Amino acid sequence: MENLISKINKITDEIREKIKSASSDEKSKFNYCDGVRDGLKLARLYILEEKREFIKKRNLKKEIERQKNSDDF
């Protein structure tokens, strides 16, 4: 998951640099990049949310196991 996030960040940075270095005529061609960049941001947020949910579930499972083990006394 971390690798995927770093790839998305890299692509987003590349788009940002291309837009910054473009002339005013070229910038009009890059208008679609705003949509691409927004899409990449949404993908990154989705991945982070999935990671949070995964960690929550994993922590919940660990807590359940701890409680089961403590109830055995």
TORKE-452692 format. One record per residue (C-alpha): x, y, z; residue in one letter. Coordinates in nm, 4 decimals, always signed. Layout:
<nodes>
xx,yy,zz,code
X,Y,Z,A
...
</nodes>
This chain:
<nodes>
xx,yy,zz,code
+0.0000,+0.0000,+0.0000,M
+0.2809,+0.2408,+0.0865,E
+0.4403,+0.1707,-0.2511,N
+0.1156,+0.2584,-0.4296,L
+0.0827,+0.5838,-0.2347,I
+0.4401,+0.6806,-0.3194,S
+0.3718,+0.6138,-0.6901,K
+0.0606,+0.8327,-0.6786,I
+0.2588,+1.1075,-0.5027,N
+0.5314,+1.0852,-0.7669,K
+0.2826,+1.1150,-1.0541,I
+0.1099,+1.4079,-0.8820,T
+0.4445,+1.5838,-0.8374,D
+0.5344,+1.5233,-1.2037,E
+0.2049,+1.6757,-1.3166,I
+0.2586,+1.9737,-1.0870,R
+0.6100,+2.0317,-1.2259,E
+0.4910,+2.0059,-1.5870,K
+0.2230,+2.2658,-1.5221,I
+0.4695,+2.5002,-1.3456,K
+0.7245,+2.4793,-1.6263,S
+0.4740,+2.5201,-1.9101,A
+0.4315,+2.8424,-2.1061,S
+0.0942,+3.0170,-2.0948,S
-0.0060,+2.8569,-2.4276,D
+0.0954,+2.5157,-2.3012,E
-0.0863,+2.5684,-1.9711,K
-0.4194,+2.5703,-2.1512,S
-0.3331,+2.2206,-2.2750,K
-0.2711,+2.1107,-1.9154,F
-0.6147,+2.2082,-1.7858,N
-0.7122,+1.8426,-1.7931,Y
-0.4286,+1.7791,-1.5460,C
-0.6357,+1.9424,-1.2735,D
-0.8846,+1.6601,-1.3125,G
-0.6086,+1.4002,-1.3183,V
-0.4456,+1.5501,-1.0106,R
-0.7798,+1.5581,-0.8292,D
-0.8374,+1.1958,-0.9259,G
-0.4981,+1.1003,-0.7885,L
-0.5730,+1.2853,-0.4653,K
-0.8981,+1.0939,-0.4317,L
-0.7188,+0.7665,-0.4984,A
-0.4610,+0.8484,-0.2323,R
-0.7351,+0.9376,+0.0189,L
-0.9188,+0.6155,-0.0609,Y
-0.6039,+0.4097,-0.0065,I
-0.5308,+0.5870,+0.3218,L
-0.8873,+0.5272,+0.4400,E
-0.8622,+0.1590,+0.3468,E
-0.5349,+0.1387,+0.5382,K
-0.6963,+0.3011,+0.8442,R
-0.9849,+0.0534,+0.8310,E
-0.7413,-0.2375,+0.7986,F
-0.5432,-0.1161,+1.1008,I
-0.8626,-0.0673,+1.3032,K
-0.9753,-0.4229,+1.2250,K
-0.6324,-0.5629,+1.3045,R
-0.6206,-0.3753,+1.6349,N
-0.9722,-0.4909,+1.7195,L
-0.8732,-0.8528,+1.6545,K
-0.5681,-0.8102,+1.8776,K
-0.7827,-0.6590,+2.1538,E
-1.0322,-0.9451,+2.1296,I
-0.7469,-1.1950,+2.1573,E
-0.6069,-1.0114,+2.4597,R
-0.9440,-1.0163,+2.6298,Q
-0.9915,-1.3860,+2.5526,K
-0.6513,-1.4584,+2.7012,N
-0.7192,-1.2477,+3.0103,S
-1.0557,-1.4224,+3.0632,D
-0.8804,-1.7598,+3.0788,D
-0.7466,-1.6917,+3.4299,F
</nodes>
